[in-house]
Each structure stands twice: as structure tokens, then as C-alpha cells.
Amino acid sequence: MDRSDADGGTERARRDALLVVRAQLGDRRALAELVGRWHAPVWRYVRRMLGASGDADDVSQEVWAAALRALPRLDRPGRFAPWLYTIARRSVMNQLRAGYDARRAGAGDPEDAGHVTEEEAGAVLDRAQVAEGLAALVPREREVLILFHLEDLSLEECAQVLAVPVGTVKSRLFHARRSLRARLIEKGYTS
């Protein structure tokens, strides 16, 4: 997706806004379509941030429960995607904090964050290398790369989700790319 072409994002936002308004008015089909459109992207974001698919399932359910409770109060339907990713980000950060606290207390499996499922093992090797590199990054760097490159959010949408200025998103992207490249070089995956 060419980020300089805002038409695709604008059209997506318009379609989502219409679905949001219809869902707010009680149209169950519109709500089902909205959830159907966004369930997989939210799950992928959560999965990439947490690393464990079991945790991703649970956290994704929490995200949707929170989103559905708050949807009637969403006053800017055209901003649905950043709003939804903000809810997802909050849930992910809570889960990461809980995992950090559990590890500090001696619980948790430190190997879990880098675990690759059998389904993923059959994927292209380059994808596995990038996934391993992403898993090794700190959450702040991992999330900006995932939102921008993998979820195709614009700089502005990333800024909304992360609650920082666009310039900060650009800076985080620069540092995250550099960190990812260093990790991949360290593992011998690239020159």
C-alpha cells in the first residue's frame, strides 16, 4: 500500500464510519461486518506484540469486549481504526506489564515470547527471521513497526494510537528499524 495515496485509507475510514454509525443505531449486521473486518487485524497486532497465540486470543477477546462496550460513545466514527488500535494497545500493555510482574515474581516462561508455532514454521524463512527479530525488540519499538509496516496504519494513525506526535512516530520508526536490522545482522540473517 502506497502511503502517499491517502485515498485507500480515506475510503476505508468512510466505510468504517458508516458501519459504526449503523452499529450505534442498533444494526447488528453492521456490527457483525465491522467486527468481521477488524477481528483479524486486531488479533495479528496483539499476536505480534505478545508472541504467544493463546495470550493473543484472550487479549483480543478483551479488546473486543472493551470496544463493544465503548462503541456507543465513539463520537468520531471516521477514526474507528486508530480508536480500536488504541484499545488494543492498552490491553497489550496491560498484558505485557502483567507478564513482566509475573517473571519478576519467578513465574512465566521466558521462552514463550520467542516461541514459533508449527503453522508459522511452514512460512517463508524471511518472515520467520523478521518475526524473531521483532520478538527481540522492546515493546515500544515492536509496536511502531507492527502498526506502520504490518498493519498499514499511516503515520498520523500511528500517532493517534500511540498518543504521541507524528514526529515521535517517525523517530521511533527510525530507531526501531535500526534495532531490528542490528538484531537480524547479529543473528546472521542479513549483511
C-alpha positions in Angstrom: 0.0 0.0 0.0 1.4 3.3 -1.0 1.3 5.6 2.0 1.3 8.7 -0.2 -2.0 7.6 -1.6 -4.4 8.6 1.2 -7.5 7.6 -0.9 -7.4 4.0 0.2 -7.2 5.0 3.9 -9.9 7.6 3.4 -12.2 5.2 1.7 -11.6 2.6 4.4 -12.3 5.2 7.1 -15.6 6.2 5.3 -16.8 2.6 5.1 -15.9 2.0 8.7 -17.6 5.3 9.8 -20.8 4.2 8.0 -20.7 0.8 9.7 -20.0 2.4 13.1 -23.0 4.8 12.8 -25.2 1.9 11.7 -24.0 -0.2 14.6 -24.6 2.6 17.0 -28.1 2.8 15.8 -28.6 -0.9 16.5 -27.9 -2.6 13.2 -26.5 -5.9 14.2 -25.4 -6.8 10.6 -23.3 -3.6 10.5 -21.7 -4.5 13.9 -21.0 -8.1 12.6 -19.4 -6.7 9.5 -17.3 -4.2 11.5 -16.1 -7.0 13.8 -15.5 -9.3 10.8 -13.4 -6.7 9.1 -11.3 -5.8 12.1 -11.0 -9.1 14.0 -8.0 -10.5 12.1 -6.0 -7.2 12.0 -6.5 -6.8 15.8 -5.6 -10.4 16.5 -2.4 -10.1 14.3 -1.4 -6.9 16.1 -1.9 -8.5 19.6 -0.2 -11.7 18.5 2.8 -9.9 17.1 3.1 -7.8 20.3 2.7 -10.7 22.7 4.3 -13.5 20.8 2.0 -16.2 22.3 -1.1 -17.1 20.3 -3.0 -18.3 23.5 -2.4 -14.9 25.0 -3.4 -13.2 21.8 -6.8 -15.0 21.8 -7.5 -13.9 25.3 -6.3 -10.3 24.9 -8.2 -10.0 21.6 -11.4 -11.0 23.3 -10.7 -8.4 26.0 -10.1 -5.8 23.2 -13.4 -6.6 21.5 -15.3 -6.6 24.8 -14.0 -3.2 25.7 -14.6 -1.9 22.1 -18.2 -3.1 22.0 -18.9 -1.5 25.4 -17.4 1.8 24.3 -18.7 1.8 20.7 -22.0 3.7 21.5 -19.8 6.6 22.9 -17.5 6.8 19.9 -18.2 10.3 18.7 -15.8 10.3 15.7 -16.8 7.2 13.7 -14.3 8.1 10.9 -11.5 7.5 13.4 -12.5 3.9 14.2 -9.2 2.2 13.3 -7.0 4.4 15.5 -9.6 4.2 18.3 -9.7 0.4 18.1 -5.9 0.0 18.0 -5.7 2.3 21.0 -7.9 0.0 22.9 -5.8 -3.0 21.7 -2.6 -1.2 22.7 -3.9 -0.6 26.2 -4.8 -4.3 26.6 -1.5 -5.4 25.2 0.5 -3.1 27.5 -1.6 -4.4 30.5 -0.7 -8.0 29.5 3.0 -7.2 29.0 3.1 -5.5 32.4 1.3 -8.5 34.0 3.9 -10.8 32.3 6.7 -8.7 33.5 5.4 -8.7 37.0 4.9 -12.5 36.9 8.5 -13.0 35.6 9.8 -10.8 38.3 8.0 -12.9 40.8 9.6 -16.1 39.3 6.6 -17.2 37.3 6.1 -17.3 33.5 8.0 -18.9 30.7 10.8 -16.7 29.3 10.9 -18.9 26.2 7.3 -18.2 25.4 7.9 -14.8 23.9 10.1 -16.2 21.1 8.0 -19.4 20.5 7.2 -20.1 16.9 4.2 -22.3 16.2 4.2 -25.2 13.7 1.9 -23.2 11.4 4.5 -20.4 11.3 7.4 -22.8 10.8 6.0 -23.6 7.3 6.1 -19.9 6.4 8.7 -18.2 4.3 12.1 -18.2 6.1 12.5 -14.4 5.7 9.2 -13.9 7.5 10.4 -16.2 10.4 13.6 -14.2 10.6 11.7 -10.9 10.8 9.3 -12.3 13.4 12.3 -13.5 15.5 13.8 -10.1 15.2 10.6 -8.3 16.2 10.2 -10.5 19.2 13.6 -9.5 20.4 12.7 -5.8 20.3 11.4 -3.8 23.2 7.6 -3.3 23.0 7.8 0.4 22.1 9.9 -0.4 19.0 8.0 -3.6 18.2 4.6 -1.8 18.3 5.5 1.0 16.0 6.9 -1.3 13.4 3.9 -3.6 13.6 1.4 -0.7 13.3 3.1 1.0 10.5 4.6 -1.8 8.4 2.4 -4.8 9.1 -1.0 -3.2 9.9 -0.5 -0.5 7.3 -1.6 2.4 9.5 -0.5 5.9 8.4 2.0 7.9 10.4 -1.0 10.0 11.6 -3.0 6.9 12.7 0.1 5.5 14.4 0.5 8.8 16.3 -3.2 8.6 17.4 -2.8 5.1 18.6 0.4 5.7 20.4 -0.8 9.1 21.7 2.4 10.9 20.5 3.2 13.5 17.8 3.9 12.3 14.2 7.5 13.4 14.6 7.8 11.0 17.6 6.4 8.2 15.5 9.0 8.9 12.8 11.8 8.9 15.3 10.6 5.6 16.9 10.3 4.1 13.4 13.9 5.1 12.6 15.3 3.7 15.9 13.1 0.5 15.7 14.3 -0.2 12.1 17.9 0.3 13.2 17.4 -2.0 16.2 15.7 -4.7 14.1 18.4 -4.5 11.5 21.1 -4.9 14.2 19.2 -7.9 15.6 19.0 -9.5 12.2 22.7 -8.9 11.5 23.6 -10.3 14.9 21.7 -13.5 14.1 23.5 -13.6 10.7 20.3 -13.2 8.7 21.4 -10.2 6.7 24.6 -8.4 5.7 
